[in-house]
Amino acid sequence: MVKKLVLKIDRPHFVVSLHEDVLEVDLKEGAKKELEDVLEAHPALRESLGVLFQTVIPLDVALSDIDSAEVDDEGRVKIVIPLRRDIVIPLEFDESKKLTEKLNELIPLAKLKDANRRRKMEELEKRPRPKLREPM
């Protein structure tokens, strides 16, 4: 599935890509970049080791998982995620403002879409399942 790009900010050492449903902060080079690539390529590793490495490398974050996004006193973007360490993205003030405005616009939509998806899954799980015929 192709993710629609909403905003992209290219900095010397990293790229911030905001899509309709996910925020990606990708490093451009170095050992941390290689570790990030490995974790993002293997979902099982990302789930188990991602929490350990979240302080060292940024991982992609579903917008539905974000509680809030704001610009701090130094002009950086602070993203609050429950049960994870907050992400702080060092950007120029105008870039930070633009990113947080877009995030705060998209986060409620992503949460609503996720809630609808979960509700549909629960409804599907409650449906009676057809019984299999026994062989004669």
N, C-alpha and C positions, 0 to 999 in steps of 0.2 A: 504494500500500500504506500503510495507516495504522500508524504506529509507536505502540506501547503506551508511554504515559508512566509512568515508575517514580517519579520524584522531580522536583519543580520548586521552585527557590529564586528568589524575586523580590527583587532588590536595587534601589536607586534608579537605577542607571545601566545595569544589565544583568540578564538572566534566564538562569539555568542550568537546562536541561531535560535530564534523564537518561532516555533511552529504553532498551529492551531491547538495542539494538544500536548506539546512537550517543549521543554527548554533544554537546549544543548549548550554546554560550555566545553569546547574542545581545545586542547593544547595543540600547539603547532609542531613542537620538536622536543627531543630529549628522552631520557629514560621514563619520565612520568608519562609522556605521550605514548610510549610503547606499552606501558602497563595499562593505561586507559584503553588502548585499542584491544588488548587481550580481554579485559573485563567486559567491554561492550560487545565483543564478538561472541562471548559465551554467557548467555543469560543465567545459567546455574551458578557460575562463578560470581557474576555481578550480584546475585541475590545473597550468596553466602559471604563473600569477601568484601562486597561493596561497602558495607557499614564500617569495616576496618580501614579501608582506604579512602573513605570520603573526606578525611582531613587532608590527604595528600593530593588527590586528584579529583577534579569535578566529574560527576556522573550525570547522565541525562536524567531529568526529573519530569514526571508527568505533571501537567498543570493541575490536574485534579488532586494531587498530593500536596500542593502548596497552600499554606494557610494565608500568607500575606507577602507582599513585596513593597518595599519602601526605600527611599533614598535617605541614607544616614547623614550626619553632620559633615562628613568628609566628602560627600557626593558619590559614595559607593552605593551599589544596589545590595540591599539585604533581603534575602529570601528566607522566610521562616517555613520550615517543614517539620511537622510533628514526628517525634521519634528519631529524628536525624539532626545532625549538626546543621545550623543555619549556613547558607551559602552567601558569601560576600564577594561581589564582582566589582573590581576596581575599574571604573569607567570615568569618562569626563562627565561633568554635571549634566550637560544637556543630553548626553547619551543615556545616562542613568534615569533622567526624568522621562525620556521617551520610552525606554524599556519598561519602567514601572507602570506607566500609563497603559501600555499595551497589555502587560501582564494582568493588571487589575481589571482590565476589560475582558480578557480571555479566561481567567481563572474561574469566575462564576459559571460561564458557559461550559467549561470542561467538567466542573463538578456536577452540573445538571446532566450532561451527557453520560457521565460515569454512573450517576444514580439511576438514570433510566436504563442503562445497560444492565446494572446489577438487578434491578427490579424485574426486567425481562428474563434474566437468567433464573431468578428465584421462581418466577411463574412457570418457566419451562421445567424446572426440577420438580414442581408439584404436580405436573400433568401425569395422568395415569399412563403407564407404559404398556404397550401391547405384550400379551403373553406369548411366549414362544410355543409353537406346537411340539408336542412330543413325538419322536419318531415311532412309526408303526411297526 
